[in-house]
């Protein structure tokens, strides 16, 4: 898939967001992911330039580091990002079929972490 090649390139993060790796604390990962969530939430489907700019980041968020992260806050924020990524890139999600399955499983399992008080 053509989108997968973008993962080999440099990851562009939103302004003010530093690199997100396994070498930083979970608290810092959560802090940075909150800013990434806001970026993807605010993006439109028509924003082709932004879609290209953040494609490598979208692929990075579907990596094992995020999908299997032991921290539930990290997984929840990643699930939020991935839901917006599917919306932004629809109808062509930037993931392979296998990646899509893992993303859907994460999103499904994270719904139990959302608590709503009425």
Phi, psi and omega per residue, in radians:
X1 nan 2.408 -3.070
X2 -1.088 -0.625 -3.115
X3 -1.092 -0.568 -3.080
X4 -1.081 -0.529 -3.119
X5 -1.116 -0.460 3.139
X6 -1.108 -0.453 -3.117
X7 -1.166 -0.408 -3.132
X8 -1.311 -0.348 -3.110
X9 -1.500 -3.026 -3.132
X10 -1.280 2.424 3.118
X11 -1.493 2.213 3.075
X12 -1.714 2.201 3.114
X13 -1.788 2.704 3.084
X14 -1.037 2.735 3.110
X15 -0.931 2.314 3.123
X16 1.527 -0.118 -3.129
X17 -1.792 2.136 3.081
X18 -1.469 2.945 -3.119
X19 -0.962 2.457 3.123
X20 -1.926 1.949 -3.114
X21 -2.388 3.103 3.103
X22 -1.383 0.048 -3.114
X23 -1.650 0.056 3.106
X24 -2.016 2.830 -3.113
X25 -1.187 2.754 3.084
X26 -1.056 -0.643 3.107
X27 -1.057 -0.715 3.130
X28 -1.237 -0.662 3.076
X29 -1.046 -0.811 3.136
X30 -1.061 -0.793 3.141
X31 -1.020 -0.794 -3.116
X32 -1.237 -0.677 3.129
X33 -1.120 -0.602 3.106
X34 -1.042 -0.641 3.115
X35 -1.277 -0.600 3.086
X36 -1.190 -0.710 3.094
X37 -0.972 -0.825 -3.130
X38 -1.046 -0.723 -3.138
X39 -1.086 -0.885 -3.130
X40 -1.172 -0.610 3.131
X41 -1.098 -0.631 -3.095
X42 -1.477 -0.159 -3.102
X43 -1.355 2.551 3.072
X44 -1.764 2.736 3.071
X45 -1.132 -0.473 -3.083
X46 -1.420 -0.087 -3.061
X47 -1.479 1.302 -3.070
X48 -1.053 -0.684 -3.127
X49 -1.103 -0.799 3.116
X50 -1.163 -0.661 3.126
X51 -1.050 -0.755 3.096
X52 -1.188 -0.731 -3.094
X53 -1.044 -0.727 -3.053
X54 -1.792 0.230 -3.139
X55 -1.069 -0.798 -3.139
X56 -1.096 -0.622 3.083
X57 -1.159 -0.731 3.104
X58 -1.027 -0.731 3.114
X59 -1.220 -0.661 3.113
X60 -1.069 -0.669 -3.122
X61 -1.186 -0.282 3.108
X62 -1.675 0.220 3.139
X63 -1.395 2.845 -3.119
X64 -1.020 -0.593 3.131
X65 -0.947 -0.713 -3.121
X66 -1.520 -0.786 -3.055
X67 -1.172 -0.499 -3.127
X68 -1.982 0.348 -3.124
X69 -1.117 2.337 -3.120
X70 -1.213 -0.292 -3.110
X71 -1.493 2.103 -3.073
X72 -1.168 -0.515 3.103
X73 -1.179 -0.694 3.086
X74 -1.083 -0.845 -3.127
X75 -1.078 -0.698 -3.137
X76 -1.145 -0.784 3.129
X77 -1.147 -0.673 3.091
X78 -1.134 -0.720 3.095
X79 -1.052 -0.685 3.087
X80 -1.104 -0.787 3.103
X81 -1.045 -0.814 -3.074
X82 -1.139 -0.636 3.085
X83 -1.079 -0.754 3.100
X84 -1.196 -0.617 3.108
X85 -1.077 -0.753 3.088
X86 -1.070 -0.691 3.117
X87 -1.133 -0.825 -3.060
X88 -1.140 -0.776 -3.033
X89 -1.577 -0.016 -3.119
X90 -0.990 2.492 0.081
X91 -1.539 0.006 -3.117
X92 -1.848 1.608 3.086
X93 -1.176 2.548 -3.071
X94 -1.406 0.359 -3.073
X95 -2.070 2.731 3.025
X96 -1.285 2.969 3.128
X97 -1.043 -0.718 3.136
X98 -1.125 -0.756 3.094
X99 -1.085 -0.710 3.140
X100 -1.048 -0.720 3.129
X101 -1.084 -0.793 3.133
X102 -1.097 -0.699 3.141
X103 -1.138 -0.777 3.122
X104 -1.105 -0.682 3.108
X105 -1.116 -0.730 3.096
X106 -1.079 -0.823 -3.120
X107 -1.050 -0.751 3.136
X108 -1.111 -0.797 -3.093
X109 -1.229 -0.447 -3.120
X110 -1.363 -0.306 3.119
X111 -1.059 -0.478 3.122
X112 -1.274 -0.268 3.115
X113 -1.533 -0.098 -3.135
X114 -1.621 2.115 -3.140
X115 -1.972 2.173 -3.127
X116 -2.054 2.218 3.073
X117 -1.812 2.316 -3.136
X118 -1.793 nan nan
